[in-house]
Amino acid sequence: MTKPVPRISDSADIAGILNTGARVMRTEGEALLSFAGQLSQSFVDAVEMLYAARGRVIMSGMGKSGHIARKIAATLASTGTPAYFVHPAEASHGDLGMITEDDVCVVLSNSGETSELSDIIAHTRRFSIPLIGVASRRDSTLLKAADIALILPDAPEACVIGMAPTTSTTMTLALGDALAVAVMEKRGFQPHDFRTFHPGGKLGAQLLSVSSLMHSGDALPLVLEATPMSDALLVMTAKSFGVVGITNADGVLTGIITDGDLRRNMTGLMEKTAVEVMHAGPRTIRPDALAAEALGVMNAKKITCLFAVGGDGKPVGLIHIHDCLRAGVQ
């Protein structure tokens, strides 16, 4: 049985808790704004170094800095920059062998004097492995050893005793995000690239492409413009999409026939050809577009399917609204 959540009845206590939360957020937010205004050439150099890495980006840090380093490594890896976390204590017991001369090391330490980092720093210097240091003290051991020093600005921690890592870890995390996004943009990383590293869950569904869901080949309901409507109806019924696409002699999609078009042309329908009944210039989509974009078009236009056409105007697939919904696209 779940225990009931204790409630605070004193309005003064409630106000105090809310004020604490707001104060922490303001303190950290102000520090981030200050940090954003202090980015310099060293940030540019770090982005260039990460972008040029022939191997992987090795993130490391101890304690709270280690937790932040793990998250930054995950962000880099998911945005096209191979990266992983090496624990500095484990590095001293054999894991230094995981770091190669093609890699770039990014080491985090608020003080820059964390003793557990000494072996990994020495290893980078011995084998000329590029080292980016992140710390708050310019004259610290870490930053003096680093090839590129990223200095955290002097900002108060958000706790009342000024000692718990709060503002400093938030700034370090934001710096890691800034580096990852800058490298990502420099790579020209696109949504379809992101999809490669995020195939599962809701995010994966939102990044599905039209080409990954569309029907193609013999499944496509297509007839030529001169096709008699009697034959066009047979194709429309056999393919079960409720539509049939109309192409010219060159295979270019010129129109579409839906159930609505049939109702509007009931008089003498069987004496007509497909081109006489079709709706010209139908809405289409690129096969490399996101399925979410196709779903948005179908919802906006109140239609149930879209033909996917290539740059030459020829149909290569068809995506139905049910395909999107089954895949979890929203």
C-alpha positions as CSV (number, residue, x, y, z in Angstrom):
1,M,0.0,0.0,0.0
2,T,1.4,3.4,-1.0
3,K,2.0,5.7,1.9
4,P,0.2,9.1,1.8
5,V,2.3,12.1,0.8
6,P,2.7,14.3,3.9
7,R,1.1,17.7,3.4
8,I,2.4,21.0,4.7
9,S,-0.4,23.0,6.2
10,D,1.6,26.1,7.3
11,S,1.4,28.6,4.5
12,A,4.7,30.1,5.7
13,D,6.5,26.8,5.2
14,I,5.0,26.4,1.7
15,A,6.1,29.9,0.7
16,G,9.6,29.2,2.1
17,I,9.9,26.0,0.0
18,L,8.8,27.7,-3.1
19,N,11.2,30.6,-2.5
20,T,14.1,28.2,-2.1
21,G,13.3,26.5,-5.3
22,A,13.0,29.8,-7.2
23,R,16.2,31.1,-5.6
24,V,18.2,28.0,-6.7
25,M,16.9,28.4,-10.3
26,R,17.6,32.1,-10.4
27,T,21.1,31.6,-9.0
28,E,21.9,28.9,-11.6
29,G,20.2,30.8,-14.4
30,E,22.1,34.0,-13.7
31,A,25.4,32.0,-13.7
32,L,24.5,30.4,-17.1
33,L,23.7,33.8,-18.6
34,S,27.0,35.2,-17.3
35,F,28.9,32.1,-18.6
36,A,27.3,32.5,-22.1
37,G,28.7,36.1,-22.3
38,Q,32.2,34.9,-21.4
39,L,32.7,32.2,-24.1
40,S,35.9,32.9,-26.0
41,Q,38.4,31.6,-28.5
42,S,39.1,28.6,-26.2
43,F,35.6,27.4,-26.8
44,V,36.1,27.6,-30.6
45,D,39.4,25.8,-30.3
46,A,37.7,23.0,-28.2
47,V,34.9,22.6,-30.8
48,E,37.6,22.4,-33.6
49,M,39.5,19.8,-31.6
50,L,36.5,17.6,-31.0
51,Y,35.4,17.9,-34.6
52,A,38.9,16.9,-35.9
53,A,39.3,13.9,-33.6
54,R,40.2,10.8,-35.6
55,G,39.2,8.5,-32.7
56,R,36.7,9.1,-29.9
57,V,36.1,11.7,-27.2
58,I,37.0,10.4,-23.8
59,M,35.1,12.1,-21.0
60,S,36.3,11.8,-17.4
61,G,35.7,13.3,-14.0
62,M,35.3,12.3,-10.4
63,G,32.2,12.4,-8.2
64,K,29.6,14.9,-9.4
65,S,31.8,15.9,-12.3
66,G,31.9,12.3,-13.3
67,H,28.1,12.1,-13.5
68,I,28.1,15.2,-15.7
69,A,30.9,13.7,-17.8
70,R,28.8,10.6,-18.4
71,K,25.9,12.7,-19.6
72,I,28.1,14.8,-21.9
73,A,29.5,11.6,-23.4
74,A,26.0,10.3,-24.1
75,T,25.0,13.6,-25.7
76,L,28.1,13.6,-28.0
77,A,27.6,10.0,-29.0
78,S,23.9,10.5,-29.9
79,T,24.7,13.5,-32.0
80,G,27.4,11.9,-34.2
81,T,30.6,12.2,-32.2
82,P,31.8,8.8,-30.8
83,A,32.4,9.3,-27.1
84,Y,32.4,7.4,-23.9
85,F,33.2,7.8,-20.2
86,V,36.3,6.5,-18.5
87,H,36.3,6.5,-14.7
88,P,39.6,8.1,-13.5
89,A,40.0,5.6,-10.6
90,E,39.5,2.7,-13.0
91,A,41.8,4.3,-15.5
92,S,44.6,4.0,-12.9
93,H,44.0,0.3,-12.8
94,G,44.2,-0.6,-16.4
95,D,41.6,1.4,-18.2
96,L,44.2,3.9,-19.5
97,G,44.7,1.3,-22.2
98,M,41.2,2.3,-23.6
99,I,42.6,5.7,-24.5
100,T,44.5,5.9,-27.8
101,E,46.6,8.6,-29.5
102,D,43.7,9.2,-31.9
103,D,41.4,10.2,-29.1
104,V,40.7,13.5,-27.4
105,C,40.3,13.7,-23.6
106,V,37.9,16.1,-21.9
107,V,38.5,16.1,-18.1
108,L,36.1,17.8,-15.7
109,S,37.0,19.1,-12.2
110,N,35.6,22.1,-10.5
111,S,38.7,22.7,-8.5
112,G,41.1,21.3,-11.1
113,E,43.0,19.6,-8.3
114,T,41.1,16.3,-8.0
115,S,43.9,13.8,-7.1
116,E,42.2,10.8,-8.8
117,L,42.7,12.6,-12.2
118,S,46.5,12.7,-12.0
119,D,47.1,9.5,-13.8
120,I,44.8,10.2,-16.7
121,I,46.3,13.7,-17.1
122,A,49.8,12.2,-17.0
123,H,48.8,9.6,-19.6
124,T,47.6,12.3,-22.0
125,R,50.8,14.2,-21.6
126,R,53.1,11.1,-22.0
127,F,51.4,10.0,-25.3
128,S,50.6,13.5,-26.7
129,I,46.8,12.9,-26.5
130,P,44.9,16.1,-26.9
131,L,43.5,17.3,-23.5
132,I,40.7,19.7,-22.9
133,G,40.4,20.7,-19.2
134,V,37.3,22.2,-17.6
135,A,37.7,23.8,-14.2
136,S,37.0,27.0,-12.3
137,R,40.7,27.8,-11.4
138,R,42.9,29.1,-14.1
139,D,46.1,28.2,-12.2
140,S,44.9,24.6,-11.3
141,T,46.9,21.6,-12.1
142,L,44.3,20.4,-14.7
143,L,44.1,23.6,-16.6
144,K,47.9,24.3,-16.6
145,A,48.4,20.8,-18.1
146,A,45.6,21.0,-20.7
147,D,46.1,21.9,-24.3
148,I,42.8,23.9,-24.2
149,A,41.5,25.3,-20.9
150,L,37.8,26.0,-20.5
151,I,37.3,28.1,-17.3
152,L,34.1,28.1,-15.4
153,P,33.2,31.6,-14.2
154,D,33.3,32.5,-10.5
155,A,29.7,32.0,-9.4
156,P,28.1,31.0,-6.1
157,E,26.8,27.5,-5.5
158,A,23.0,27.6,-5.1
159,C,22.9,25.9,-1.6
160,V,22.9,28.0,1.6
161,I,26.3,26.8,2.7
162,G,27.8,27.4,-0.7
163,M,29.5,24.0,-0.9
164,A,27.2,21.5,-2.6
165,P,27.9,21.2,-6.3
166,T,24.9,22.9,-7.9
167,T,25.7,26.0,-9.9
168,S,29.1,24.6,-10.9
169,T,27.7,21.3,-12.2
170,T,24.9,23.1,-14.0
171,M,27.4,25.3,-15.8
172,T,29.6,22.3,-16.7
173,L,26.6,20.4,-18.1
174,A,25.5,23.4,-20.1
175,L,29.1,23.8,-21.4
176,G,29.1,20.2,-22.5
177,D,25.8,20.6,-24.3
178,A,27.1,23.7,-26.0
179,L,30.2,21.9,-27.2
180,A,28.1,18.9,-28.4
181,V,25.6,21.1,-30.3
182,A,28.4,23.2,-31.9
183,V,30.2,20.1,-33.1
184,M,26.8,18.6,-34.3
185,E,26.0,21.7,-36.3
186,K,29.6,21.8,-37.7
187,R,29.1,18.2,-38.9
188,G,25.8,19.2,-40.6
189,F,24.0,16.5,-38.5
190,Q,20.5,16.0,-39.8
191,P,17.2,14.5,-38.4
192,H,17.8,11.3,-40.3
193,D,21.3,11.0,-38.8
194,F,19.7,11.5,-35.3
195,R,17.3,8.7,-36.1
196,T,20.2,6.3,-36.6
197,F,21.2,6.7,-32.9
198,H,17.6,6.9,-31.5
199,P,15.7,4.0,-33.1
200,G,13.5,3.2,-30.1
201,G,10.6,4.7,-28.3
202,K,8.6,7.8,-29.0
203,L,11.6,9.8,-30.2
204,G,12.4,7.1,-32.7
205,A,8.9,7.1,-34.0
206,Q,8.9,10.8,-34.5
207,L,12.1,10.5,-36.6
208,L,10.9,7.8,-38.9
209,S,11.1,8.7,-42.6
210,V,8.3,8.4,-45.2
211,S,10.5,5.9,-47.1
212,S,10.6,3.6,-44.0
213,L,6.8,3.4,-43.8
214,M,5.6,3.8,-47.4
215,H,4.2,1.1,-49.6
216,S,6.1,0.7,-52.9
217,G,6.6,-1.5,-56.0
218,D,3.6,-3.6,-57.0
219,A,1.6,-2.4,-54.0
220,L,1.2,1.1,-55.6
221,P,-2.3,1.8,-57.1
222,L,-1.3,3.4,-60.4
223,V,-2.9,3.7,-63.8
224,L,-2.2,5.7,-67.0
225,E,-4.2,8.7,-67.8
226,A,-5.9,7.0,-70.8
227,T,-7.0,4.0,-68.6
228,P,-10.8,3.4,-68.8
229,M,-12.5,4.0,-65.5
230,S,-13.7,0.4,-65.3
231,D,-10.0,-0.7,-65.2
232,A,-9.0,2.1,-62.9
233,L,-11.7,1.0,-60.4
234,L,-10.4,-2.6,-60.4
235,V,-6.9,-1.3,-59.5
236,M,-8.3,1.0,-56.9
237,T,-10.3,-1.9,-55.3
238,A,-7.4,-4.4,-55.5
239,K,-4.8,-2.2,-53.8
240,S,-7.2,-1.3,-50.9
241,F,-6.0,2.3,-50.3
242,G,-9.2,4.0,-51.5
243,V,-7.2,5.9,-54.1
244,V,-5.5,5.4,-57.4
245,G,-2.7,7.5,-58.8
246,I,-2.7,8.7,-62.4
247,T,0.5,9.0,-64.4
248,N,1.3,10.3,-67.9
249,A,3.3,8.3,-70.5
250,D,6.6,9.4,-68.8
251,G,5.5,7.9,-65.5
252,V,5.0,11.3,-63.8
253,L,2.2,11.6,-61.3
254,T,-0.4,14.0,-62.8
255,G,-3.4,13.3,-60.7
256,I,-5.3,11.1,-58.2
257,I,-8.7,9.6,-58.0
258,T,-10.4,9.2,-54.6
259,D,-13.8,8.1,-53.4
260,G,-14.9,11.7,-53.5
261,D,-13.9,12.0,-57.1
262,L,-16.0,8.9,-57.9
263,R,-19.1,10.4,-56.3
264,R,-18.7,13.7,-58.1
265,N,-18.5,11.9,-61.5
266,M,-21.2,9.2,-61.1
267,T,-23.0,10.3,-64.3
268,G,-21.4,8.4,-67.2
269,L,-18.5,7.3,-65.0
270,M,-17.8,4.1,-66.9
271,E,-17.6,5.9,-70.2
272,K,-14.8,8.2,-68.9
273,T,-11.0,7.7,-68.7
274,A,-8.9,8.3,-65.6
275,V,-7.7,11.7,-66.8
276,E,-11.3,12.9,-67.1
277,V,-12.1,12.0,-63.5
278,M,-8.9,12.6,-61.6
279,H,-8.0,15.5,-59.3
280,A,-5.0,17.1,-61.0
281,G,-1.9,18.3,-59.1
282,P,-2.4,16.1,-56.0
283,R,-0.6,16.8,-52.7
284,T,2.6,14.7,-52.5
285,I,5.6,14.2,-50.1
286,R,9.3,13.5,-50.5
287,P,10.3,10.0,-49.6
288,D,13.1,11.4,-47.4
289,A,10.7,13.6,-45.4
290,L,9.8,12.7,-41.8
291,A,6.7,10.6,-41.4
292,A,5.5,13.2,-38.8
293,E,5.5,15.8,-41.6
294,A,3.4,13.5,-43.8
295,L,1.0,12.9,-40.9
296,G,0.7,16.7,-40.4
297,V,-0.2,17.2,-44.1
298,M,-2.8,14.5,-44.0
299,N,-4.4,15.9,-40.9
300,A,-4.4,19.4,-42.2
301,K,-5.8,18.5,-45.6
302,K,-8.2,15.9,-44.1
303,I,-6.9,13.1,-46.4
304,T,-5.8,9.6,-45.6
305,C,-2.8,9.0,-47.8
306,L,0.0,10.7,-49.8
307,F,2.0,9.6,-52.8
308,A,5.8,9.9,-52.3
309,V,7.4,11.3,-55.4
310,G,11.1,11.6,-56.4
311,G,12.7,14.7,-57.9
312,D,11.5,13.7,-61.3
313,G,7.9,13.7,-60.2
314,K,7.5,9.9,-60.5
315,P,5.7,8.1,-57.7
316,V,8.0,5.8,-55.6
317,G,5.7,5.1,-52.7
318,L,2.5,5.7,-50.9
319,I,2.1,6.4,-47.2
320,H,-1.3,5.9,-45.4
321,I,-2.3,7.6,-42.2
322,H,-2.8,4.2,-40.6
323,D,0.9,3.4,-41.3
324,C,1.9,6.5,-39.3
325,L,-0.5,5.7,-36.4
326,R,0.7,2.0,-36.2
327,A,4.3,3.2,-36.0
328,G,3.5,5.6,-33.1
329,V,4.0,8.8,-35.2
330,Q,2.2,11.7,-33.7
